[in-house]
Amino acid sequence: MRRTVGTVALVVTLAAATAGTGHAAPALGPVGCVPEAALDPGTEAGADALLTLVDTLRAHGADDRTVDTELAARACLVRADADPDVPGTDLIALDAPDVYVITTVDGRERWVAISAWQWQTVPGPPMHGAQAVATWFDGAIEPVLQVLHHSGTTPAYPSVSREDAAEVNAHGTGFLMTPRQNATDTDVATGRTALVFETAEGTCGPLTVRSAFAHTWHDTSVDRLAVHAEGPVFGWTSTENRALALSLPTEVDISC
């Protein structure tokens, strides 16, 4: 069957929801939010019901963001240790991923998602800590392989090719990059990733794919990352000197 790939022009609002220590600040309910009677944490029975709810959500594979959202909506609870929003940046041109059908293997179509970035102005030093790039899908895929290329804008830093992803799973992949830098260039000034994948068995309907670039400077670094259906989660070593660029999404039409 024919598959179509198109870019969806949506406003991306994932910066707060996908960054920080892995805990997203859930959307607050209306002023005067009243918890469900059975989930009122001011009573022993309500506190017990809260624990039961969390146990049930976790047993069904819910991540921190899903748990926080449920607790905010049903029990009026807001996480106290949520990180401040990570600032966005327009210094990095981050394209919506390009997705292509490659071939069919054992009756299943194989695809490649290519994500690219380009600094509009090369950032000045110092930039000691690791940067990160990620590509993620809102539905399940089966990764086959992943490759990262990055380079400078001058011959000082020729293109480097790597396959050592920091994370790869059924929702995408991510790489950490410790930059090299001189007065006018850095080896992460431009680059792209390629994620070759097959759709997960039984997956039908549209999938959305996006990309992100987590930027740090001075002594801040990204020391870990995880990729979820809701987006990547970056482990920042500081809440200062950091920014997050997010691409527009691309929709991949998976027909059954």
ZAGU-345496 format. One record per residue: x, y, z of N, C-alpha, C, CB in turn. Coordinates in steps of 0.1 Angstrom, whole numbers, plus 5000, padded with zeros to 4 digits. Glycine has a CB too. Layout:
// residues N
XYZXYZXYZXYZ ...
This chain:
// residues 256
500849885000500050005000500950125000499150005012 500350234995501150364994501150425008500550454983 502350475012502450555024502750695021503550495034 502250785028502550925026503150995037501251005022 504051085035504751155045504551305043506251125045 504151375054503951515052504351595065502551555048 504751715064505051795076503751865081506051905072 503551855094502351905100502852035107501751815111 502252145103502652285109501852305122502252395099 502452255133501852275146502752355155501552135152 502252415165503052485174503452385185502252605181 504852375186505352275195505452335209506752225190 504952275219504952325233505452215242503552365237 506552145238507052035246508152075255507451925237 508652205255509852235262509752205277510152385260 508652245283508452225297508152075300507452315303 507452015291506951885294507951775291505751855285 509051805284509951705281511351725286510051685266 511551835293512951865297513051855312513252005293 514351875317514551875331514951735336513451925339 514551705348514951585355514151465351515051605369 513151485343512251375340510851395345512751245344 510651495353509351525359508751655352509451545374 507651635345507051745338506051815348506451705325 506051945348504952015356503651995349505352165358 502651925355501451905348500652035347500551805356 499752035337498852155335497952165348498052145322 497952285353497152315365495652315361497552445372 494852265370493352275368492852415372492652165376 491552425371491052565375491252595389489552565372 491252725392491452775406490352705414491352925407 490752665426489752605435489552455431488452675435 490552395425490452255421490052165434491752205415 489052075432488651995442488951845439487052005445 489651775447490051635444488851545444491051585453 488851435436487851335437487751295452488151215428 486551275456486251235470487151125475484851215473 487251025466487950905470489450925470487650785461 489951035464491351055463491851185472491751085449 491051215482491351335490492551295499490151385498 493751355497494951315505494851355519496151365498 493751435523493651475536493051375545492851595537 492751255540492151145548493051025546490651115544 492950935556493750815555493350725543493650735568 491950715541491450645530491850705516489950625530 491850835516492250905504493650885500491951055505 494550895511495950865508496250725504496750895521 495450635510495650495505495150475491494850405514 494050545487493550535473494550605464492250605472 495250705468496350765459497450665456496850895466 497850595467498950495464498450385455499350435478 497150345457496650245448496550295434495250205453 496250415432496150475418497550475412495550615419 498550525419499950525414500350385411500850595424 500150285420500550145417499850095405500050055429 498650125402497950085390498450145378496450115391 498750275378499350345367500750285363499450495369 501550265374502850215371502850065366503650215384 501849995371501749855366501349845351500649775374 500749955346500349965332501350035324498950025331 502550065330503650125322503650275322503650075309 502950345330502850485330504250545334501750535339 504650655327505850725331505550835341506650775318 506650905345506451015355505451115350507751085358 505551155337504651255332503151215333504951295318 502851085329501551035329500951035344501450905323 501850995353501350985367501151125372502450925376 502051225369501851355374500551415368503051445370 500251395355499051445349497751395355499051415334 497751255358496651195365496451255379496751045365 497551265386497351315400496951465400498751305407 497351545390496951685389495451695386497751755379 494951605377493651615372492651555382493451545359 493051455389492051385398492251415412492251235396 493451455417493651475431494151615434494651375436 494251705423494751835425496151845430493851915434 497051745427498351745432499351795421498751605437 500251885425501251935416502651905422501052095414 503451845413504751805418505551925423505551735406 506251915435506952025441508352035435506952005456 508951935430510351945425510451955410511051815430 509452005403509452015389510452125386508152045383 511252105375512252205371511552325365513252145361 512152445365511652555357511652525342512452685360 510852595335510852575320512252595315509852665313 512652515305513852525298513652635287514452395292 514452735286514252835276514452775262515252955277 513652825252513852785238514952875232512552805230 515352845220516352915213516052925198517752855216 516253035192516053045178517453055171515253175174 518553025178519853025172520152895164520953045183 519352795167519552665160518352645151519652555171 518652625138517652595128517552445129518052645113 516352395133516152255135514952215126515852225150 515152145115514152115106513251995111514752065093 511952005107511151885109511851765102509651905103 511851645108512451535102511951495089512351415112 512851455080512451395067512351245068513451445056 511251195063511051045065510850985051509851015074 511550875048511550815035511350665037512850835027 510550605027510450455026511750405019509150415019 512450305025513650255019513350135010514650215030 512750025017512549905010511549825018513849825007 511249705014510449605021511249485025509149565013 511249455038512049335043511149245049513149385053 511049115044510249015049508749065051510648975063 508349135040506949185040506649305048506049075044 507649365054507449485062508349605056507849465077 507649715055508349835050509449885060507449945046 510549925054511649985062511750135058512949905060 511950215068511950355067513250415072510750425074 513550545069514550625076514050755079515850625066 514350805091513950935095515251015097513150935109 515451125090516651205090516351345097517251225076 517051375107516851495114518151585113516551475130 518051705110519151795108519051925116519251825093 520251975120520352105126521452185120520552085142 521352315122522352415117522352535126522152445102 523452565132523552685140523452805131524852695149 522552905134522453025127523753115129521253105130 524153115141525453185145526153085154525153325152 527453065150528252965158528353015173529652945152 528052935183528052985196529553015201527352885206 529653115209531053145214531353065226531153295217 532653055229533052975240532753055253534652945240 532752985265533052845267531852755266533752825280 531952645260530952545259531552405262530252545244 531652375275532352255279531552135280532952285293 530252145283529452035286528851965273528452065295 528351845275527751765264526451835260527451625269 526251835247525051865240524251735237525251955227 523051745233522251625230521351645218521451575242 521151545210520151545199519251425201520751555185 517951435198517051325199516051325188516351325213 515551215184514451195174513451095181514951145160 512251135181511251055188509951045181511051095202 509250935183507950905177506950895188507950775169 505650935185504650925195503950785195503551035192 504350695186503950555187505150465186502950535175 504850335187505950245187506550215173505450105193 507850205173508550155161509550045165509350285154 510149985155511249895157512549945151510849755151 513450005159514650055154515549945148515450135165 516249985137517149895130518549935132516849885115 518850065130520150125132520050275133521150075121 521050335139521050485140522450535138520550525154 522650645131523850705128523850855130524350675113 524950915136525051055138526251115130525151095153 526051225123527151295117527051435122526951295101 528251495126528351635130529651685127528051645146 529651825125530951885120530852035123531151865105 531952105120531952245121531552315108533352295126 531652445108531452515095532752555088530652645099 533852515094535152535088535952405087535952645095 537052395079537852275079538452235092538852295068 538352325102538952285115538352165121538852405124 537052145118536352035124535551955113535352085135 536251865106535551785096534451695102536551705088 533651635093532551555098532951435105531651515086 532251405116532451285124531251195123532751315139 531451065122530350965121530350875133530450885108 529150865139529050775151527850695151529150865164 527850585158526650495160526350475174526850365152 527150535184527050505198525950585205528350525205 524750555202523650635207523550615222522250585201 523250725229523050715244521750645247523050855250 520750645238519450585240518950545227518550685248 518350425226517650375215516550285220518550315204 515350305216514250215221513050225211513750255235 511950175215510750165206510150305203509750085212 510650415209510150545205511150635199509650615218 512450595197513350675190514750655195512950815191 515550765193516950755197517550895201517850695185 518650895208519251015211520750995213518651075224 521551105210523051105212523451215221523651115198 524551195228525251295235526551335228525551245250 526851465228527951515220528751605229527551575207 530051575232530851665239531651755229531851595249 531351885228531851965217533351995218531052085216 533952005207535252075206534952215200536251985197 535852305204535552445200536852525199534552505211 536852615189537852725189537152855189538752705176 537852965186537353095187536153125177538453205185 536153055166535153075156534352965151535853135144 534552845157533852725152533752625163534652665140 532852525161532652415170532252295161531552435181 532652175166532352055158530852005159533251945162 530052085166528552055167527752165160528152025181 528452245152527752355146526652315136528752445139 526852195130525952145120525951995121526252195106 524851935117524851785118523451725115525251735132 523451595114522151525112522251385117521851525096 521051335120521051195125520151115115520451185139 520350985114519550895106519050785115520250845093 517750765116517250645123516550555113516350695135 517050445111516450345102515450255111517450255094 514250235107513350175115512250095107512650265125 511650005113510349945108509249975117510549785106 508049975112506950005121506749875129505650035113 506249905142506049785151504849705145505749835165 504949575148503849495143502549535148504149345146 501549545139500149585144499949735144499949525157 501049815142500849965142500150015130502250035144 499050085132498350145121498050285124497050065118 497750365113497450505115498650595115496650525127 498450725117499650815116500550805128499150955115 501850815126502850835136503350975134503950725135 503751045145504351175144505751165149503551275153 506751225142508151225146508651365147508951145135 509451385157510051525160511451505163509251595171 512151615164513551615168513851725178514551625156 514951715186515251815196516751835197514651775210 517251955200518651975203518752045216519252065191 519351985226519552035239520952105240519451925250 520952235242522152315242522552355256522052435233 523852345259524452395272525652475269524752265281 525952555279527252635278527752665292527052775270 528952725293529652735305529852595311528952835316 529552575323529852445329528652345330530352455343 527552385324526352305323526552195313525052385320 525952085315526051965306524751885306527251875309 524551805295523551705295524251575298522751695282 523951505310524651385313523851255311525051395328 522651275307521851155304520551195296521451075317 519951105289518751125282517951005281518951195268 516651025280515650905278514650955267514950865291 514150865259513250895249511950825251513850845235 510850895252509550845254508550895243508950895268 507350835243506350875233506051025234505150795234 506151075246505751215249506951315245505351245263 508151255243509251335240510551295248509051485243 511651355245512851325252512951385266514151365244 513651325275513851375288515351395290513251285299 515851515293517251535294517651555308517651665286 518751495312519351515326520351625325519951385331 519951745330520751865330521551865343519951995328 522851905342523651915354523352055362525151905351 522652145356522352265362521052325355523452375361 520352405362519152475356519552605349518152495367 520852635350521352755344522052725331522352835353 522252815322523052805309522552685301524452785313 521352685298520752575289519652625281520352455298 519452555270518352595261517952475253518752715251 516752475248516152355241515552395228515152275250 515952345217515352365204514552245200516452405193 513252275196512352165192511852185178511152155201 511852075170511452095156509852085155512051985147 509352125144507952095140507851945138507552175128 506651895139506551745137506351715122505351695144 506651585119506351525106505451405108507651485098 504351395100503451295102503751185091502051345100 503751055096504050945087502750865087505250855093 502150835076500950765074501150615073500050825062 500850545083501050395083499650335080501650345096 499450275069498150215065498350055067497750245051 497249995071497249855073496349785062496749815087 
